[in-house]
Amino acid sequence: MDDVVGCVVAARGGDPQAWRKLVDGHSGLVWSVIRGFRLDEETSKDAFQTVWLRLAEHLDSIREPARLAGWLGQTTRNECVGLVRQRSRLILTVEADDQDRYVDDNANPPFPPPGERLEREEHRVAVAAAFERLPERCQELLRLLVVDPPASYAEISDLLDLPVGSIGPTRARCLDTMRNAPEISRITGGSRSS
């Protein structure tokens, strides 16, 4: 954490090596959030660049540099949601002629039928809302556990100042909290099987 704080302070002062270290150290996190939105390659690259532009714009106003990973994760989600909204305005409905693609059960449709897409989107929104309810510490831990390439438990321990042996149990508690969130209960009908 001290390294992140030091890099933020140095980057504020115009140190290009500190900026590069911030980008290199957090690119996996940013990409993992972007991949969750399943954007096309060009849009994903745009989102990635925009996140770093936002950081450059707001570097001086970040009050808690030690929580930069959380700030970047939230900023990345916000950018991706905006891009998804823009894209969904372009594809408002499936034309009636396109409905024939769903008649053949053996065919692989180019995209899921509207009902299935709606259900997936409801699940995605519910999981995102449940994630946002988690304490910041849980959010940071879960983000670090899903970055690509994955962070080691030793790295996570250093970043979060958390003993290696408590990472697994803490992860389990965080996921249980998400499973019991009202948003998840609503989509699973109160069952914990999802």
C-alpha positions as CSV (number, residue, x, y, z in Angstrom):
1,M,0.0,0.0,0.0
2,D,2.8,2.4,0.8
3,D,4.2,1.8,-2.7
4,V,0.8,2.7,-4.3
5,V,0.6,5.9,-2.1
6,G,4.2,6.8,-3.0
7,C,3.5,6.2,-6.7
8,V,0.4,8.4,-6.6
9,V,2.2,11.2,-4.9
10,A,5.1,10.9,-7.3
11,A,2.8,10.8,-10.3
12,R,1.0,13.9,-9.1
13,G,4.4,15.5,-9.2
14,G,4.9,14.5,-12.9
15,D,7.1,11.4,-12.4
16,P,6.5,9.3,-15.6
17,Q,8.0,6.2,-13.9
18,A,5.6,6.4,-11.1
19,W,2.7,6.7,-13.6
20,R,4.0,3.7,-15.5
21,K,4.2,1.7,-12.2
22,L,0.6,2.6,-11.4
23,V,-0.6,1.6,-14.8
24,D,1.4,-1.6,-14.8
25,G,0.3,-2.5,-11.3
26,H,-3.4,-2.0,-11.9
27,S,-3.9,-2.9,-15.6
28,G,-5.0,-6.5,-14.7
29,L,-7.7,-5.2,-12.4
30,V,-9.0,-2.7,-15.1
31,W,-9.0,-5.4,-17.8
32,S,-10.8,-7.9,-15.5
33,V,-13.6,-5.4,-14.9
34,I,-13.8,-4.6,-18.6
35,R,-13.9,-8.3,-19.6
36,G,-16.9,-8.8,-17.3
37,F,-18.9,-6.5,-19.6
38,R,-18.1,-8.6,-22.7
39,L,-17.5,-5.6,-24.9
40,D,-16.0,-6.0,-28.4
41,E,-12.2,-5.6,-28.7
42,E,-12.3,-2.0,-29.9
43,T,-14.7,-0.8,-27.3
44,S,-12.7,-2.6,-24.6
45,K,-9.6,-0.8,-25.7
46,D,-11.5,2.5,-25.6
47,A,-12.7,1.8,-22.1
48,F,-9.2,0.9,-20.9
49,Q,-7.7,4.1,-22.3
50,T,-10.6,6.2,-20.9
51,V,-10.1,4.8,-17.4
52,W,-6.4,6.0,-17.4
53,L,-7.5,9.3,-18.8
54,R,-9.9,9.6,-15.9
55,L,-7.2,8.8,-13.4
56,A,-4.9,11.4,-15.0
57,E,-7.8,14.0,-14.7
58,H,-8.5,13.1,-11.1
59,L,-5.1,12.2,-9.7
60,D,-4.9,15.3,-7.6
61,S,-8.3,14.9,-6.1
62,I,-8.0,11.2,-5.0
63,R,-8.2,11.5,-1.2
64,E,-7.2,8.0,-0.3
65,P,-4.4,6.8,-2.6
66,A,-4.2,3.5,-0.7
67,R,-7.6,2.7,-2.1
68,L,-6.7,3.3,-5.7
69,A,-7.7,-0.2,-6.7
70,G,-11.2,0.4,-5.6
71,W,-11.3,3.8,-7.3
72,L,-10.1,2.2,-10.5
73,G,-12.6,-0.6,-10.3
74,Q,-15.5,1.7,-9.8
75,T,-14.3,4.1,-12.5
76,T,-13.9,1.2,-15.0
77,R,-17.4,-0.1,-14.2
78,N,-18.9,3.4,-14.7
79,E,-17.1,3.7,-18.1
80,C,-18.3,0.3,-19.2
81,V,-21.9,0.9,-18.1
82,G,-21.8,4.1,-20.1
83,L,-20.5,2.3,-23.2
84,V,-23.1,-0.5,-22.8
85,R,-25.9,2.1,-22.6
86,Q,-24.6,3.8,-25.7
87,R,-24.5,0.5,-27.5
88,S,-27.9,-0.6,-26.3
89,R,-29.4,2.7,-27.7
90,L,-28.1,1.6,-31.1
91,I,-29.7,-1.9,-30.9
92,L,-33.1,-1.2,-29.5
93,T,-35.0,-4.2,-30.7
94,V,-34.7,-7.4,-32.7
95,E,-36.4,-7.0,-36.0
96,A,-39.3,-9.4,-36.6
97,D,-37.4,-11.0,-39.5
98,D,-34.6,-11.9,-37.1
99,Q,-37.0,-13.8,-34.8
100,D,-36.8,-16.8,-37.3
101,R,-33.3,-17.4,-36.1
102,Y,-34.7,-18.7,-32.8
103,V,-37.1,-21.3,-34.3
104,D,-34.5,-24.1,-34.9
105,D,-33.5,-25.5,-31.5
106,N,-30.4,-27.1,-33.0
107,A,-29.1,-23.9,-34.4
108,N,-26.7,-21.7,-32.5
109,P,-28.3,-18.3,-32.5
110,P,-25.9,-15.3,-33.0
111,F,-27.0,-14.0,-29.6
112,P,-29.4,-15.3,-26.9
113,P,-33.2,-14.9,-27.3
114,P,-34.5,-11.6,-25.8
115,G,-36.0,-13.4,-22.7
116,E,-32.7,-15.0,-21.9
117,R,-30.8,-11.8,-22.5
118,L,-33.1,-10.0,-20.1
119,E,-32.7,-12.7,-17.5
120,R,-28.9,-12.6,-17.8
121,E,-28.9,-8.8,-17.5
122,E,-31.2,-9.0,-14.4
123,H,-28.7,-11.4,-12.8
124,R,-25.7,-9.2,-13.8
125,V,-27.4,-6.1,-12.3
126,A,-28.3,-8.0,-9.1
127,V,-24.8,-9.3,-8.7
128,A,-23.3,-5.9,-9.3
129,A,-25.8,-4.3,-6.8
130,A,-24.9,-7.0,-4.2
131,F,-21.2,-6.4,-4.8
132,E,-21.7,-2.7,-4.3
133,R,-23.3,-3.4,-0.9
134,L,-20.1,-5.2,0.3
135,P,-17.7,-3.3,2.5
136,E,-14.8,-1.8,0.6
137,R,-12.4,-4.3,2.0
138,C,-14.5,-7.2,0.6
139,Q,-14.7,-5.5,-2.8
140,E,-11.0,-5.0,-2.9
141,L,-10.3,-8.6,-2.0
142,L,-12.7,-10.1,-4.5
143,R,-11.4,-7.8,-7.3
144,L,-7.8,-9.0,-6.5
145,L,-8.9,-12.6,-6.6
146,V,-10.3,-12.3,-10.1
147,V,-7.7,-10.2,-11.9
148,D,-6.0,-11.8,-14.9
149,P,-3.3,-12.9,-14.4
150,P,-4.4,-13.8,-10.9
151,A,-2.7,-12.2,-7.9
152,S,-1.0,-14.6,-5.5
153,Y,-2.2,-14.9,-1.9
154,A,1.2,-13.3,-0.9
155,E,0.6,-10.3,-3.1
156,I,-3.0,-9.9,-1.8
157,S,-1.7,-10.2,1.7
158,D,0.8,-7.4,1.1
159,L,-1.7,-5.2,-0.7
160,L,-4.5,-5.6,1.8
161,D,-2.4,-6.1,4.9
162,L,-4.3,-9.3,5.5
163,P,-2.7,-12.6,6.8
164,V,-2.4,-15.2,4.0
165,G,-4.3,-17.7,6.1
166,S,-7.3,-15.4,6.5
167,I,-7.8,-14.7,2.7
168,G,-9.8,-17.8,2.0
169,P,-12.1,-17.5,5.0
170,T,-12.6,-13.8,4.4
171,R,-13.4,-14.5,0.7
172,A,-16.0,-17.1,1.9
173,R,-17.6,-14.6,4.3
174,C,-17.7,-11.9,1.5
175,L,-19.3,-14.3,-0.9
176,D,-21.9,-15.4,1.7
177,T,-22.7,-11.8,2.3
178,M,-23.3,-11.3,-1.4
179,R,-25.5,-14.5,-1.6
180,N,-27.7,-13.2,1.2
181,A,-28.1,-9.8,-0.3
182,P,-31.7,-8.8,-1.1
183,E,-30.9,-8.4,-4.8
184,I,-29.6,-12.0,-5.0
185,S,-32.5,-13.4,-3.0
186,R,-34.9,-11.7,-5.3
187,I,-33.5,-13.4,-8.4
188,T,-33.0,-16.8,-6.8
189,G,-36.3,-16.9,-5.0
190,G,-34.6,-17.0,-1.6
191,S,-32.6,-20.2,-2.4
192,R,-28.8,-20.2,-2.0
193,S,-28.2,-22.5,-4.9
194,S,-27.1,-19.8,-7.4
